[in-house]
Amino acid sequence: MRIVVPVKNVLPNPYQARKKMDREGIRALADEIRENGLWVGALRGRMKGDKVELCFGHRRLAALKSLGWTEVEVEVAELTDEDMAGQGLAENMQREGLTDIEKAEGIHMMLQRLIRAGTKETDAFARVSRLLGLSSGWIKDLLSLLALEKPVQKAIREKVIAGRTALEAHRLGGKEMVQTAIDKKLPVHKISALAQKLRRIPDEEVRERVKADVIRGRVVVPEQVQEKARVLLKGRKPKPPSDLDRLLGEWVARVRQWSTELDELMLYKRFLAEPGRADVLKSEVQKLSARLQRLTS
């Protein structure tokens, strides 16, 4: 149901993820409300005694206060603590641009509450994933931001760097690489390309030397990684990396996984014989087979 309550009687959501609001954004939202009014359902919450505890709509409430409104219509429903946390976070993520750190903190709070209530961790992840419309992989990446150093978290919270970019940079070279990504304004795809080029350097010592230059910001273009490695490798006797056995083990596991997944296509083998249907698949398989032959011959 919808009720009209004094603005002063609207309380914040105790489970909200947002830590601060952008003043310019609130001012722009206030201008929009002044011109077009407040749409139905803009504020949603639950009764808390004779007051209303807001589920979502905190920015809109702040805009109304700046406009001097004394009363506001709120959609009131029976909401559990889980509803308050989940619906509030989902609404904010869809409409109001939470930082990745705020998303991570909100998700962590929801997961912990579900687990304390007796939900298995895997089931809790699945519920949060469905509610927010996020993949479990991205949820895990977001949560990993909470393990980063405080200065890195602060940079993400203040939108100096995006969470995904910071995470990719941190995986490559810790907080020093994050700072380099900030200083050099490196996008996530370029950091990924730098990491990929580094992995392709066959000599471990050379790889570490080039990596050090990348982390310090001396090399920030993927093609420069190849060039620097080529210079350093000239005249050196190739040495196998110390983790070669681990790398081979990982590839053996991947090939076995591919073989297992191939069983799914085997069910449709009789349909693949139709002219043209499997041409692309055949072409890619032939290329892969040829490369594997060169690798192992």
N, C-alpha and C positions, 0 to 999 in steps of 0.2 A: 504494500500500500504506500501511498505518498502522503506525507504530512508536511505542514509548514511549521518550522521551528525558529526560534531566535538564533541568529548566527553565533552568538556567544555560547550557545548550548550545544554546538557541534564540536565533538572531540576528535582528535586525530586517531588514525588506525595505529594501535600499539605494535603492529607487525609490518608497518610500511617499510619498504626498502629505500625510498628516497631520503637522502640525508640533508640535502639543501635544494633550494629552488632558485632558478635564474631570474633576477629582477626584471631584466628586459623582456623575458618571456612572459612573466606575470603581467607586465604593463601592456604587452601586445594582446594578451588574452583578455584583459580588462577592457581594452578598446573594442575588441570583437563583441564582448558581452554587452557593452554599452550600446553598440550599434544594432546587434541582432537579437539580444536577449539570451537567456539561459535555456538550453534545450531540455526537454523532459528526460529524466533519468541521468542527468549529468552528475548528480551526487547520489551515492548509495551507501547505506549503512545499517546499523542495528541499534535497537534501544539499549541504553545503559542507564537504568533508573529513569529519571525524567529528562535525560539528555540523549543525544544521538552520537554513537561512535562511528566515525566515517570509515567506510571500506575503501572507496576510491573517490577522487574528486578534490584532492587537497590543493592542487594548483588553481582549480576553479574557485574553491572557497577563498583562497588567498586573494584572487582577483576581485571577488565580491566584496571582501573586507576593504580593499583599496578603493572601491567605488562607494563605500559607505552604506552598503546594504545592511539592514538590521534583521531581516528575516529571509529564509530561503526554503525552497521545497526540496525535501530529501525523500528518495525512495527507500523505505524501511522494510527489511525482511528478517526472517529467522536465519541468522548466520552463525556457523560454528567458528572457532578460532582458525581452523584449517581453511574455511571459506574466506575469512577475513584476510588471511595471508595470501592464499592462492588467487582469489579474484582481484585483490588489490594489486598484486604483482603483475598479473596478466594484463590488466587494464593499463597500468603504467608502461609496460613494455610495448604495448600496441600503440599508445597515443603520445607518450610524453618523453620519450628518449632517455631512459635511465642510462647511466654509465654502466659499462660492463662490470665494474666492481660492485655497484649497487645491485645489479642483477645477480651477481654471484652471492652476495650477502643475503639477498632475499631468498634465493633458491636453497642456500645452506640452512637458513632458518626453517624453511618449509620441510626439508628433508629430515632435519633433526627432530622436529615436532612429530612427524609421522613415525619415525623410528622409535622415539620415546613412547609413542602410543601403542607400540607392538607390531608395527608394519615391518616386514622384512626389507632390508636395504634395496634389493633388486626391485621389489614391488613399489617401494617408495619412489625410486628413480623413474619407473614406468608411469606412475601416477602424475608426477611432476612434469614429465615429458609430454604426456597427453594434454594436461591442463594448459601448458604454456605453448604447445606446438613447436617445441625444440627437440632436436635429436639428442639422444643420450650422449653422443660423442661431444656435441657442443656444450652440453650441461657439464660434462666432466672437465672440458677445457676452461669453462667459466670458473668452476670451483677451484681449479688449479691456480687461478689468479690470486686466491686468498693465501697461497703459500709463498708468493713473491715478496721481496723485500718491501718494507713500508714506503720508501721513497718511490719505488716503481708503482705501487698501489696508488700513491698520492697523485702521480702523473696521470694515471688512468682516470682517477676520480675527477681530476680537474680538466679532463679531456685534452691533455697535452699529447696523448698518444692513445690509440684505440687498443682495447684489450687484446684482440687477436694479433695485432702487430707487436705489442709488447711481449706476448707469449712466444711468438715465433723468434723474436730477437733474443729473448732470454734463453730459449733452448739452444740458440747458436752460441751465445757468449755471455750469458748472465746479465747482471745489471749494467755492466759497462757497455755491452752491445745495445741494450735498451736506450742508454743515453746517446749512443752514436746514432741510433735510429731516429731519435728526437732531433739531435743536432743537424743531421744530414737530411731530415724529412724523408726517410726511406719508407716506402709503402710495403705492405706485407708481402706482395708478390715478388718484389725485388729481394727482400731478405730471404725468401724461400729459394729464389734462384741462386743467390750467393751460397747458401747452404748446400744446394745441390751440386754446384760447381766444385765446392770444397771437397765433398764426398768423392768426387771423381778423380781427385789427385791420388795417384797410386802410392807415392812415397809418404809414409807417415810423418817423417821429420819435415819435409817440404810442406805438407798439408798444414801442420801446426804453425809453421812460420808465416804462411800466407793467411791463415786464420787469424793470427795475432794482428796482422795489418788490417784485416777486415774489421775486427773488434775495435781497433783504435781509430777507425774511420779513414785510414790511408788508402784503402781499396774499397770502393762502394759500387763499382760497376761489375756485373757478373763476368763480362768479357775480360776485364783486367785480372780476374782470378786466374783464368787460363793462361794469360800472357805472362804473369809473374811466375806461375808454376813452371811454365815452359822454360823460362830463363834459369830458374833454380835447379831444374831437373837436368839441364844440359851437362853432359859429361859424367853424371852420377850413375853408379850402378844401381839398378832398381832393387829395392828391398820390400819384401812382403809386409803388409801391415800386421801389427801384433794381434789384431782382432780378426784376422782372416778366417780362422776356423769358425768363429762365432757368426761371421757374415755368411759363410757357406752353409752353416746350419740353418740360418734364417731362410736362405733361398731354397734349401731342400724342403723346409716346412711349407713354403709358399707353393712350390711345384706340386707337393702332395695335396695341398688344399685345392689347387686348380683341377687336379685329377679327380678329386672327390666331387667338385662342383660340376665337372663335365658329365657326370652321371645324369644330371638334370636334362641336358641336351640329348643324351642318348635315348631318352623316352620318345623324342620326336625325330629320330634318325630317318624314318621312312618319308617324312615330309621334306627333309632337307635335300632330298634327291631331285626335287622339282627344279627345272632350269632357272638359273639366276638367283634362287633364294639364298644360297649359302656362299655366293661368290666372294663377298667381302670377308666372311669368316675364313674361307679357304686361303685367301690371300694373306691375311694376318698370321694364320697358323704357319704357312710356308715361310714367311719372313722370320718368325720366331724360331722355327726349327732350324733354319739356316744359321741364325746367330748362335744358337745353342751348339750346333755342330762346330762352328769356329771356336767357340769358347772351350769346348772339351776335347777337341782334336789335338 
